[in-house]
Amino acid sequence: MLRICIALFALTAVAWSQSCGIPQSEAAAFLAAHNKLRSTISSGNYVAKGRRMPAAKTPILPMVCSRFQDCAIEKSAQAVANTCVFAHSKNRQNLGENLYTMWSSNKMSFTGMGAKASNSWENEFQQFGWNDVKLTPAGFSSGIGHATQMAWAKSTKLGCGMKLCDGDKKVLVVCQYKDAGNYMNENIYDPR
């Protein structure tokens, strides 16, 4: 187990050392938040607004940052963030997408945005609940679509971009996921 952890740490360090756009610390924060949620759900220890979700039939694989390959997903997410428009992109080829924005009267930075955006998305499960592992139109409409994309078992690659806008008083965060998730009437993951 120790060898696996050391190997994973080494692979992660190499992946984060590549420059794909956002600061390495923020890429690490996105990945850590997503994988913590996925691991907790997979093990059957995730509680959404008082309801414990069932463990996964087979482990939900951790997300891998697009920096492990060619940065293509991260570059795509960054292109969307660069528009400074809080709207989902069009013509995404098998990519899911989450958006987050934050404003301030003072100048902002990227520091902490990976964790803030991810925590905001995951918090949908706490705020609105999570009634079923099958994503129904009613479940999606309840406001959990960002969280379900984070948890979607078939989504295993992650790339995120960030842009400071409006004189650095607004930040737009975009994460994209491959394979895309949030298909109606499909399981977010297969329960035990």
PyRosetta script that sets phi, psi and omega in degrees:
from pyrosetta import init, pose_from_sequence

init()
pose = pose_from_sequence("MLRICIALFALTAVAWSQSCGIPQSEAAAFLAAHNKLRSTISSGNYVAKGRRMPAAKTPILPMVCSRFQDCAIEKSAQAVANTCVFAHSKNRQNLGENLYTMWSSNKMSFTGMGAKASNSWENEFQQFGWNDVKLTPAGFSSGIGHATQMAWAKSTKLGCGMKLCDGDKKVLVVCQYKDAGNYMNENIYDPR")
pose.set_psi(1, -41.8)
pose.set_omega(1, 179.5)
pose.set_phi(2, -61.3)
pose.set_psi(2, -40.6)
pose.set_omega(2, 179.1)
pose.set_phi(3, -62.9)
pose.set_psi(3, -40.1)
pose.set_omega(3, 178.7)
pose.set_phi(4, -63.7)
pose.set_psi(4, -44.0)
pose.set_omega(4, 179.2)
pose.set_phi(5, -62.2)
pose.set_psi(5, -42.3)
pose.set_omega(5, 179.2)
pose.set_phi(6, -65.1)
pose.set_psi(6, -43.1)
pose.set_omega(6, 178.9)
pose.set_phi(7, -63.8)
pose.set_psi(7, -41.8)
pose.set_omega(7, 179.0)
pose.set_phi(8, -64.6)
pose.set_psi(8, -41.1)
pose.set_omega(8, 178.2)
pose.set_phi(9, -62.1)
pose.set_psi(9, -43.0)
pose.set_omega(9, -179.8)
pose.set_phi(10, -64.3)
pose.set_psi(10, -43.5)
pose.set_omega(10, 177.6)
pose.set_phi(11, -62.9)
pose.set_psi(11, -41.4)
pose.set_omega(11, 179.7)
pose.set_phi(12, -64.6)
pose.set_psi(12, -42.7)
pose.set_omega(12, 179.6)
pose.set_phi(13, -62.0)
pose.set_psi(13, -41.3)
pose.set_omega(13, 177.8)
pose.set_phi(14, -64.1)
pose.set_psi(14, -44.8)
pose.set_omega(14, -177.9)
pose.set_phi(15, -62.3)
pose.set_psi(15, -42.9)
pose.set_omega(15, -177.6)
pose.set_phi(16, -73.3)
pose.set_psi(16, -18.9)
pose.set_omega(16, -178.6)
pose.set_phi(17, -75.4)
pose.set_psi(17, -18.4)
pose.set_omega(17, 176.2)
pose.set_phi(18, -70.4)
pose.set_psi(18, 145.1)
pose.set_omega(18, 177.7)
pose.set_phi(19, -99.9)
pose.set_psi(19, 107.4)
pose.set_omega(19, -180.0)
pose.set_phi(20, -112.7)
pose.set_psi(20, -3.6)
pose.set_omega(20, 178.4)
pose.set_phi(21, 144.5)
pose.set_psi(21, -65.9)
pose.set_omega(21, -175.9)
pose.set_phi(22, -86.9)
pose.set_psi(22, 160.6)
pose.set_omega(22, 178.2)
pose.set_phi(23, -58.0)
pose.set_psi(23, 145.5)
pose.set_omega(23, -178.5)
pose.set_phi(24, -57.8)
pose.set_psi(24, -38.5)
pose.set_omega(24, -178.5)
pose.set_phi(25, -64.9)
pose.set_psi(25, -34.0)
pose.set_omega(25, 179.3)
pose.set_phi(26, -74.9)
pose.set_psi(26, -39.1)
pose.set_omega(26, 175.4)
pose.set_phi(27, -59.6)
pose.set_psi(27, -41.4)
pose.set_omega(27, 178.8)
pose.set_phi(28, -65.1)
pose.set_psi(28, -38.5)
pose.set_omega(28, -179.4)
pose.set_phi(29, -66.8)
pose.set_psi(29, -41.5)
pose.set_omega(29, 176.8)
pose.set_phi(30, -59.4)
pose.set_psi(30, -49.8)
pose.set_omega(30, -176.9)
pose.set_phi(31, -62.7)
pose.set_psi(31, -44.0)
pose.set_omega(31, -179.4)
pose.set_phi(32, -62.8)
pose.set_psi(32, -43.9)
pose.set_omega(32, -178.8)
pose.set_phi(33, -65.8)
pose.set_psi(33, -44.0)
pose.set_omega(33, 179.4)
pose.set_phi(34, -62.7)
pose.set_psi(34, -45.5)
pose.set_omega(34, -175.9)
pose.set_phi(35, -72.8)
pose.set_psi(35, -29.3)
pose.set_omega(35, 174.5)
pose.set_phi(36, -64.6)
pose.set_psi(36, -46.3)
pose.set_omega(36, 178.4)
pose.set_phi(37, -60.6)
pose.set_psi(37, -48.3)
pose.set_omega(37, -177.4)
pose.set_phi(38, -61.9)
pose.set_psi(38, -41.7)
pose.set_omega(38, 179.7)
pose.set_phi(39, -65.7)
pose.set_psi(39, -42.5)
pose.set_omega(39, -179.4)
pose.set_phi(40, -66.0)
pose.set_psi(40, -40.6)
pose.set_omega(40, 176.4)
pose.set_phi(41, -64.6)
pose.set_psi(41, -48.7)
pose.set_omega(41, -176.6)
pose.set_phi(42, -55.1)
pose.set_psi(42, -40.5)
pose.set_omega(42, -176.5)
pose.set_phi(43, -80.2)
pose.set_psi(43, -8.0)
pose.set_omega(43, -178.5)
pose.set_phi(44, 83.8)
pose.set_psi(44, 16.9)
pose.set_omega(44, -179.0)
pose.set_phi(45, -104.9)
pose.set_psi(45, 9.3)
pose.set_omega(45, -178.1)
pose.set_phi(46, -90.9)
pose.set_psi(46, 129.2)
pose.set_omega(46, 177.8)
pose.set_phi(47, -116.6)
pose.set_psi(47, 121.1)
pose.set_omega(47, 179.9)
pose.set_phi(48, -109.6)
pose.set_psi(48, 109.6)
pose.set_omega(48, 178.8)
pose.set_phi(49, 49.4)
pose.set_psi(49, 48.2)
pose.set_omega(49, 175.8)
pose.set_phi(50, 87.4)
pose.set_psi(50, -3.4)
pose.set_omega(50, -178.8)
pose.set_phi(51, -111.6)
pose.set_psi(51, 120.3)
pose.set_omega(51, 177.7)
pose.set_phi(52, -77.4)
pose.set_psi(52, 128.2)
pose.set_omega(52, 179.2)
pose.set_phi(53, -84.9)
pose.set_psi(53, 146.3)
pose.set_omega(53, -179.4)
pose.set_phi(54, -67.3)
pose.set_psi(54, 151.3)
pose.set_omega(54, 176.6)
pose.set_phi(55, -64.6)
pose.set_psi(55, 158.7)
pose.set_omega(55, 178.8)
pose.set_phi(56, -79.0)
pose.set_psi(56, 145.7)
pose.set_omega(56, 177.3)
pose.set_phi(57, -62.0)
pose.set_psi(57, -46.3)
pose.set_omega(57, 172.0)
pose.set_phi(58, -124.2)
pose.set_psi(58, 148.4)
pose.set_omega(58, -176.0)
pose.set_phi(59, -54.2)
pose.set_psi(59, 137.8)
pose.set_omega(59, 172.9)
pose.set_phi(60, -75.7)
pose.set_psi(60, 119.8)
pose.set_omega(60, -177.2)
pose.set_phi(61, -65.6)
pose.set_psi(61, 146.4)
pose.set_omega(61, 175.7)
pose.set_phi(62, -69.5)
pose.set_psi(62, 151.6)
pose.set_omega(62, 174.0)
pose.set_phi(63, -68.5)
pose.set_psi(63, 150.1)
pose.set_omega(63, 173.5)
pose.set_phi(64, -118.2)
pose.set_psi(64, 132.2)
pose.set_omega(64, 178.7)
pose.set_phi(65, -68.3)
pose.set_psi(65, 141.4)
pose.set_omega(65, -179.6)
pose.set_phi(66, -61.2)
pose.set_psi(66, -14.2)
pose.set_omega(66, 177.8)
pose.set_phi(67, -65.2)
pose.set_psi(67, -18.7)
pose.set_omega(67, 177.2)
pose.set_phi(68, -66.1)
pose.set_psi(68, -28.3)
pose.set_omega(68, -179.5)
pose.set_phi(69, -108.3)
pose.set_psi(69, -101.6)
pose.set_omega(69, -171.6)
pose.set_phi(70, -121.6)
pose.set_psi(70, 9.6)
pose.set_omega(70, -179.8)
pose.set_phi(71, 68.8)
pose.set_psi(71, 10.0)
pose.set_omega(71, -174.1)
pose.set_phi(72, -59.8)
pose.set_psi(72, -43.0)
pose.set_omega(72, -178.6)
pose.set_phi(73, -68.7)
pose.set_psi(73, -42.1)
pose.set_omega(73, 179.3)
pose.set_phi(74, -63.9)
pose.set_psi(74, -40.2)
pose.set_omega(74, 177.6)
pose.set_phi(75, -63.8)
pose.set_psi(75, -38.6)
pose.set_omega(75, 177.6)
pose.set_phi(76, -64.4)
pose.set_psi(76, -45.7)
pose.set_omega(76, 178.6)
pose.set_phi(77, -63.1)
pose.set_psi(77, -39.6)
pose.set_omega(77, 179.8)
pose.set_phi(78, -65.2)
pose.set_psi(78, -36.9)
pose.set_omega(78, 178.4)
pose.set_phi(79, -62.0)
pose.set_psi(79, -37.9)
pose.set_omega(79, 177.6)
pose.set_phi(80, -69.0)
pose.set_psi(80, -45.0)
pose.set_omega(80, 179.3)
pose.set_phi(81, -60.5)
pose.set_psi(81, -37.2)
pose.set_omega(81, -178.3)
pose.set_phi(82, -61.6)
pose.set_psi(82, -18.4)
pose.set_omega(82, 178.5)
pose.set_phi(83, -73.0)
pose.set_psi(83, -20.8)
pose.set_omega(83, -175.6)
pose.set_phi(84, 59.7)
pose.set_psi(84, 21.6)
pose.set_omega(84, 178.6)
pose.set_phi(85, -110.0)
pose.set_psi(85, 123.5)
pose.set_omega(85, 179.9)
pose.set_phi(86, -81.9)
pose.set_psi(86, 79.9)
pose.set_omega(86, 179.5)
pose.set_phi(87, -155.2)
pose.set_psi(87, 141.7)
pose.set_omega(87, 178.8)
pose.set_phi(88, -63.2)
pose.set_psi(88, 141.8)
pose.set_omega(88, 179.4)
pose.set_phi(89, -73.9)
pose.set_psi(89, 162.1)
pose.set_omega(89, 179.8)
pose.set_phi(90, -108.4)
pose.set_psi(90, 162.8)
pose.set_omega(90, 175.8)
pose.set_phi(91, 58.7)
pose.set_psi(91, 38.4)
pose.set_omega(91, 175.2)
pose.set_phi(92, -77.9)
pose.set_psi(92, 121.4)
pose.set_omega(92, 179.8)
pose.set_phi(93, -85.4)
pose.set_psi(93, 98.4)
pose.set_omega(93, 178.1)
pose.set_phi(94, 57.3)
pose.set_psi(94, 36.6)
pose.set_omega(94, 176.5)
pose.set_phi(95, -122.1)
pose.set_psi(95, 126.4)
pose.set_omega(95, 169.3)
pose.set_phi(96, -80.6)
pose.set_psi(96, 168.5)
pose.set_omega(96, -175.2)
pose.set_phi(97, -152.8)
pose.set_psi(97, 133.4)
pose.set_omega(97, 171.9)
pose.set_phi(98, -119.6)
pose.set_psi(98, 141.7)
pose.set_omega(98, 178.9)
pose.set_phi(99, -122.3)
pose.set_psi(99, 149.4)
pose.set_omega(99, 176.6)
pose.set_phi(100, -150.2)
pose.set_psi(100, 140.9)
pose.set_omega(100, 175.0)
pose.set_phi(101, -139.7)
pose.set_psi(101, 155.0)
pose.set_omega(101, 179.8)
pose.set_phi(102, -146.3)
pose.set_psi(102, 139.6)
pose.set_omega(102, 178.6)
pose.set_phi(103, -118.1)
pose.set_psi(103, 160.0)
pose.set_omega(103, 175.7)
pose.set_phi(104, -153.5)
pose.set_psi(104, 156.5)
pose.set_omega(104, 174.1)
pose.set_phi(105, -81.1)
pose.set_psi(105, -12.5)
pose.set_omega(105, 177.1)
pose.set_phi(106, -108.3)
pose.set_psi(106, 163.9)
pose.set_omega(106, 176.1)
pose.set_phi(107, -64.1)
pose.set_psi(107, 144.3)
pose.set_omega(107, -176.8)
pose.set_phi(108, -113.4)
pose.set_psi(108, 173.0)
pose.set_omega(108, 173.1)
pose.set_phi(109, -137.8)
pose.set_psi(109, 175.7)
pose.set_omega(109, 178.0)
pose.set_phi(110, -78.7)
pose.set_psi(110, -14.5)
pose.set_omega(110, -173.5)
pose.set_phi(111, -55.1)
pose.set_psi(111, 121.3)
pose.set_omega(111, 177.1)
pose.set_phi(112, 85.1)
pose.set_psi(112, -4.3)
pose.set_omega(112, -175.7)
pose.set_phi(113, -69.4)
pose.set_psi(113, -31.6)
pose.set_omega(113, 177.6)
pose.set_phi(114, -60.1)
pose.set_psi(114, -45.8)
pose.set_omega(114, 179.1)
pose.set_phi(115, -71.3)
pose.set_psi(115, -41.9)
pose.set_omega(115, -178.7)
pose.set_phi(116, -62.0)
pose.set_psi(116, -47.2)
pose.set_omega(116, -179.3)
pose.set_phi(117, -63.5)
pose.set_psi(117, -48.2)
pose.set_omega(117, -178.6)
pose.set_phi(118, -61.9)
pose.set_psi(118, -42.7)
pose.set_omega(118, 179.5)
pose.set_phi(119, -65.9)
pose.set_psi(119, -36.6)
pose.set_omega(119, 177.3)
pose.set_phi(120, -62.9)
pose.set_psi(120, -44.0)
pose.set_omega(120, 179.7)
pose.set_phi(121, -65.7)
pose.set_psi(121, -47.0)
pose.set_omega(121, -179.7)
pose.set_phi(122, -62.7)
pose.set_psi(122, -33.0)
pose.set_omega(122, -177.6)
pose.set_phi(123, -63.3)
pose.set_psi(123, -16.6)
pose.set_omega(123, 176.6)
pose.set_phi(124, -58.2)
pose.set_psi(124, -37.1)
pose.set_omega(124, 177.6)
pose.set_phi(125, -63.2)
pose.set_psi(125, -36.0)
pose.set_omega(125, -179.8)
pose.set_phi(126, -76.3)
pose.set_psi(126, -38.0)
pose.set_omega(126, -177.5)
pose.set_phi(127, -75.4)
pose.set_psi(127, -44.0)
pose.set_omega(127, -172.7)
pose.set_phi(128, -107.5)
pose.set_psi(128, -9.8)
pose.set_omega(128, -177.8)
pose.set_phi(129, 82.8)
pose.set_psi(129, 172.6)
pose.set_omega(129, -179.6)
pose.set_phi(130, -148.6)
pose.set_psi(130, 103.7)
pose.set_omega(130, -170.0)
pose.set_phi(131, -89.5)
pose.set_psi(131, -22.7)
pose.set_omega(131, -172.6)
pose.set_phi(132, -155.8)
pose.set_psi(132, 146.1)
pose.set_omega(132, 176.7)
pose.set_phi(133, -72.5)
pose.set_psi(133, -17.7)
pose.set_omega(133, 175.0)
pose.set_phi(134, -84.1)
pose.set_psi(134, 129.2)
pose.set_omega(134, 179.0)
pose.set_phi(135, -84.3)
pose.set_psi(135, 111.1)
pose.set_omega(135, 178.2)
pose.set_phi(136, -103.1)
pose.set_psi(136, 162.1)
pose.set_omega(136, 175.2)
pose.set_phi(137, -56.0)
pose.set_psi(137, -39.0)
pose.set_omega(137, 179.1)
pose.set_phi(138, -66.0)
pose.set_psi(138, -41.9)
pose.set_omega(138, 178.1)
pose.set_phi(139, -62.9)
pose.set_psi(139, -45.8)
pose.set_omega(139, 179.5)
pose.set_phi(140, -62.1)
pose.set_psi(140, -43.4)
pose.set_omega(140, -178.7)
pose.set_phi(141, -67.6)
pose.set_psi(141, -17.1)
pose.set_omega(141, 179.9)
pose.set_phi(142, -69.1)
pose.set_psi(142, -16.9)
pose.set_omega(142, 177.3)
pose.set_phi(143, 112.3)
pose.set_psi(143, 20.0)
pose.set_omega(143, -176.1)
pose.set_phi(144, -107.4)
pose.set_psi(144, 14.2)
pose.set_omega(144, -173.8)
pose.set_phi(145, -62.4)
pose.set_psi(145, -32.9)
pose.set_omega(145, 177.1)
pose.set_phi(146, -70.4)
pose.set_psi(146, -43.4)
pose.set_omega(146, -178.7)
pose.set_phi(147, -65.4)
pose.set_psi(147, -41.4)
pose.set_omega(147, -179.1)
pose.set_phi(148, -66.4)
pose.set_psi(148, -32.4)
pose.set_omega(148, 176.2)
pose.set_phi(149, -66.6)
pose.set_psi(149, -38.4)
pose.set_omega(149, 176.4)
pose.set_phi(150, -60.9)
pose.set_psi(150, -38.5)
pose.set_omega(150, -174.2)
pose.set_phi(151, -88.4)
pose.set_psi(151, -13.0)
pose.set_omega(151, -172.7)
pose.set_phi(152, -55.7)
pose.set_psi(152, 116.1)
pose.set_omega(152, -172.0)
pose.set_phi(153, -62.7)
pose.set_psi(153, -33.3)
pose.set_omega(153, -178.0)
pose.set_phi(154, -80.3)
pose.set_psi(154, -9.7)
pose.set_omega(154, 174.0)
pose.set_phi(155, -87.8)
pose.set_psi(155, 115.5)
pose.set_omega(155, -175.9)
pose.set_phi(156, -125.2)
pose.set_psi(156, -5.4)
pose.set_omega(156, 179.3)
pose.set_phi(157, -119.8)
pose.set_psi(157, 138.6)
pose.set_omega(157, -174.1)
pose.set_phi(158, -130.9)
pose.set_psi(158, 136.6)
pose.set_omega(158, 172.5)
pose.set_phi(159, -143.3)
pose.set_psi(159, 133.0)
pose.set_omega(159, -176.4)
pose.set_phi(160, -128.4)
pose.set_psi(160, 150.4)
pose.set_omega(160, 176.3)
pose.set_phi(161, -133.7)
pose.set_psi(161, 156.0)
pose.set_omega(161, 178.8)
pose.set_phi(162, -141.8)
pose.set_psi(162, 148.4)
pose.set_omega(162, 178.4)
pose.set_phi(163, -143.9)
pose.set_psi(163, 133.2)
pose.set_omega(163, 171.0)
pose.set_phi(164, -84.5)
pose.set_psi(164, 131.6)
pose.set_omega(164, -174.8)
pose.set_phi(165, -130.0)
pose.set_psi(165, 172.9)
pose.set_omega(165, 175.0)
pose.set_phi(166, 49.5)
pose.set_psi(166, 55.7)
pose.set_omega(166, 179.6)
pose.set_phi(167, 65.3)
pose.set_psi(167, 33.0)
pose.set_omega(167, -179.4)
pose.set_phi(168, 65.9)
pose.set_psi(168, 21.6)
pose.set_omega(168, 178.7)
pose.set_phi(169, -103.2)
pose.set_psi(169, 4.5)
pose.set_omega(169, 177.1)
pose.set_phi(170, -142.3)
pose.set_psi(170, 143.1)
pose.set_omega(170, 173.5)
pose.set_phi(171, -122.4)
pose.set_psi(171, 137.3)
pose.set_omega(171, 174.6)
pose.set_phi(172, -114.9)
pose.set_psi(172, 126.4)
pose.set_omega(172, -179.6)
pose.set_phi(173, -114.2)
pose.set_psi(173, 133.1)
pose.set_omega(173, 178.0)
pose.set_phi(174, -132.0)
pose.set_psi(174, 126.6)
pose.set_omega(174, 170.8)
pose.set_phi(175, -118.0)
pose.set_psi(175, 138.8)
pose.set_omega(175, 176.3)
pose.set_phi(176, -121.7)
pose.set_psi(176, 150.7)
pose.set_omega(176, -170.0)
pose.set_phi(177, -131.0)
pose.set_psi(177, 137.1)
pose.set_omega(177, 174.9)
pose.set_phi(178, -127.9)
pose.set_psi(178, 130.5)
pose.set_omega(178, -5.1)
pose.set_phi(179, -73.1)
pose.set_psi(179, 152.1)
pose.set_omega(179, 179.8)
pose.set_phi(180, -59.8)
pose.set_psi(180, 149.1)
pose.set_omega(180, 176.6)
pose.set_phi(181, -116.0)
pose.set_psi(181, -159.7)
pose.set_omega(181, 177.3)
pose.set_phi(182, 61.6)
pose.set_psi(182, 44.9)
pose.set_omega(182, 173.0)
pose.set_phi(183, -89.4)
pose.set_psi(183, 126.9)
pose.set_omega(183, -177.5)
pose.set_phi(184, -61.0)
pose.set_psi(184, 140.8)
pose.set_omega(184, 177.6)
pose.set_phi(185, 63.5)
pose.set_psi(185, 23.7)
pose.set_omega(185, 170.9)
pose.set_phi(186, -115.1)
pose.set_psi(186, 155.8)
pose.set_omega(186, 177.6)
pose.set_phi(187, -74.8)
pose.set_psi(187, 137.7)
pose.set_omega(187, 173.2)
pose.set_phi(188, -66.1)
pose.set_psi(188, -38.8)
pose.set_omega(188, 171.1)
pose.set_phi(189, -153.9)
pose.set_psi(189, 162.8)
pose.set_omega(189, 179.0)
pose.set_phi(190, -91.0)
pose.set_psi(190, 119.0)
pose.set_omega(190, -178.4)
pose.set_phi(191, -77.3)
pose.set_psi(191, 156.9)
pose.set_omega(191, 177.0)
pose.set_phi(192, -68.8)
pose.dump_pdb("model.pdb")
